[in-house]
Amino acid sequence: MATRAHPNIETLRAIYADLSCIDAYCANDVVLHTADREIQGRPVHVIGKKAVHAKELELIAMTGNTLAMDVQDIIANDHFGAVLGILRAHLDGQDAAMPFCGLWRFRNGLVVEHWENAYDAHALGQFLVGQRGAHQATHALSADPSLGDA
């Protein structure tokens, strides 16, 4: 007999399938700790449902709507969730494949905190803004056999 997945696993599957719907699963006071939080000039965190939604829409737009979150593993309970996978995007003729680990905190079934973690946030950030060196860095990750086909 198959067991049902925890409701927070289903929430995370829905979010990663379509990041533009993240606001449907967030508390009003949600806090997003951005992947690029250590890069000078980038926000360390984003607070509030509307701001988090806007940040995810910005990420999607920065990839020319090619962003795909290739989820490999999800674990969650009533309080926390973790998602491992590969972020994929195509921009200006270049492909990126970047391992990620999303950490999530839930309260009453809603996301109240999320930590974005990219394997190399700096290279990913440079790729997204079109800086030449980043294309090589993300391409090198794409060539890593452990990442599968980019």
Beta strands, then each sheet from edge to edge (+ up, - down):
strand 1: 26-33
strand 2: 45-47
strand 3: 68-76
strand 4: 80-91
strand 5: 94-107
strand 6: 110-115
sheet 1: 2+ 1- 6- 5+ 4- 3+
end
